[in-house]
Every structure is written in structure tokens, then in C-alpha cells.
Amino acid sequence: MQDKEFLEKLKNAIQTETPLSMDTDFDLLDEWDSLGMMSVVILLENDYNFKTTVVDLLKYKTPREIYNVINVK
């Protein structure tokens, strides 16, 4: 998986127009709320076969942190 593809999917899942980088701080995005996080949970499960919860997502601060975890799996 390439990080550009991952970022595009993530951007679509949280429905943001803000450009994302691998080091974007989720806390700076208005769309990083419970609905946005639930959309990411669904994205990770459907596209990457990675099961997680909204509570687990709270520990990740950037797209890179999620990317690294799903690539280790």
C-alpha cells in the first residue's frame, strides 16, 4: 500500500477538504469527531482487513501512526 492512496482514502472517509499529510495532527481537523472516527474504523476494516474501535483510534495522533500499524499486521 502506498501512503498517497491511504491518505486519499482517509480524506474521503472523514470527509475533509483539508489537505492531509502523513504527519497531519488529527486534533487539528474539525472532521476528526466520533462520526469521522467511525468512518475510519469502517474504512480500515473493509479496505485493509484491520479491526479496531473508535476508542483504539484515539491513541493515534497522525495518519502515519495508523498507516504503520496496519502495515505491520
N, C-alpha and C positions, 0 to 999 in steps of 0.2 A: 504494500500500500504506500502511496506517495502522500506526503504531507499536504500538498496542494489540493488533492482530491478530498482528503479528510477535512481540511478547512472549509471547502465548499459545502460538503455535506453538513458539517456542523453549523455553518452560517445559515443554511436553509432550515435546519431543524429548529434553531432558536429564533428564526425569522427576524434576523437583524440586517440592516443595511450597512452597519459599521464594518469597515474592513477588518478582517481577523488575521493575526499572525500567530505563529506557534507560541508566542510569549504574551499574547493579549491577556490582561488580567480580567477574569470573568466578573469580578466585583465591579468593574467599571462599565459593564453593559447593563442597560436598563432591562433588556430582554432576558437576562440571567435570573429568572424568577422560578417559582415552582413549575409553571407551565413549560417554560423553556427547558428546565432540567428534565422534566418528564419526557419531553420530545427527544432529548439526547439519550435518555435511558432506552427509549424505543429504537432510536437510530442504532445504538450500539448493539442491541440485541438482534435486530433484523439484518443489519448490514455486516456486522463483524462477529456475530455469534458470541457476544460478550455480555453476560448477565451482570447487572449492577442495580443499585437503587438510587433514588434521589438523595437519601442520607449519605450513601457512599460517595456520590458526586461532590458533596460539599467539601471533601478533603482535597479536591483538585482545584488548583487556582488558575491554571492555564491550559489551553488546548494541548500543549506539549506533554503535560503530565498525563492526560488521558491517552494520548497517542502512544506514549511509551508503555503504558500498562497494557493496552490492547495488543501491542506488537510483541510483548513478552509472552502472552498467553499461547 
